[in-house]
């Protein structure tokens, strides 16, 4: 089997524990590009935080943002093209979740993303400051408690807080049958998107666009929000740092993100 397209999660997969791309991984990704094999970044991150990594890698490929809610065929950090997929949350649902957090979970930091804008009630909140340091993206102050008439289309909600409170919030939203896809990208982050938005659906859109067979693809991931993507790809490669349930669902388990796991996976399947 020849791999003609590669998909990779970012945090915990492409990036090491210091939120950096190692020299070995950078060189491996560039070799894929030299062989005309698209290396497509797939993440819950906003477009700008993905495009900056593309620039560092010196690659030009589509990107999948917000866990599949937003897909660009030809992204450009200065002048991105129109997305080929742009899925929004119901505005009433956004307002409802915001009110739930304000009333029941006041220690949770609520924020939302609209295209390439990150909207936050308080730009000095410690969780916002931490996320800005990790992703290098700016935050824009926004008053979610207004009438809501000026609420822009929201692609994703991000809730940040202590692991125990995030668990409580996730359980509360689940028990109340919240009409959205709700998942933890890490113990302190709860991501909320429309149910139609998922990484596997984004992969299917792109392989059809490029006329590449599903069996000719490989995907790297490390967490539960990558599970559908790993199962969809012809070869699903779990990082060594992934939870056991993710490793058990993959076709191959590579080394961890701190041990150039992407390099090992690409070598295993003859891509480089």
C-alpha positions, 0 to 999 in steps of 0.5 A: 500500500502506498501512502498518498496523504497524511493527517496529523493532530498537533498538540501531543502529536506533532508538538512535543511536551514543550509545545515545539516541533523537534528538528527530526519531526520537522525534517520528516514532514518536509520530506513528505512535502518533497515527495508531493505527499500532503501533510495535513494538520488536523486540530481543535486549534484556530486557523491562525495557530495552525497556519503558523506551524505550516509556515514553520514546517514550510508546507502548503496543504489544506488544514482542518480546524476546530476538530473538523468544523472549519476546513481550508483547501488553500490556507494563507496566514495573511489572506486565507481563502474561503473555507470549504467547510464551515460549521457553526453552533446554534447561537441559542445553544452558545448563549445557553452554555454560557449562562450555565457556566456563569451560574453553575460553574463560575470558576470555568473560563468560557471562550468561543471561536469564530473563523480566525477570532478567539472571543473571551469575556476577560483577556487577562484570565489566567487560563486565557493567558496560558492558552495564548502562550501555548498557541501564540494567538491573540484573544479579543474581548467580547461581552457574551452576556449582551442581548446576543444579537451581535454574536458572530457565527461560532465554530467552537466553544472552549471551556478551561478549568481544573480537571475536577470542575471540567469533569463536572461540567462535562457530566452536567452537559451530558446529562442534560442532553446538550445538542453538541459534540462535547469532548476533553482535548486534555483534562483541563480543556472541554471542547464543544462543537456542532455534532456535524463537526468531526475529524473523520468527516473532514478527512473524507471531504479532503480525500474526495477533493484530492481523489485519493482512496481512503486506504491510501491515507495515514493519520497520527493522533494521541487523544479521544478526539482523534479516535474517529480520524484514526479509525477512518484513515487507511492506517491509524497511528497512535502516539506512544503517549496516547491513552491505552484505549487510543493505542488499542484502537490504532493499527500501529503504535509509534513512539511518543511525541517527545521521541519523534513518534511521527518520524518512526511512523513515517519510516514504518510505513515507507513514507520516508 
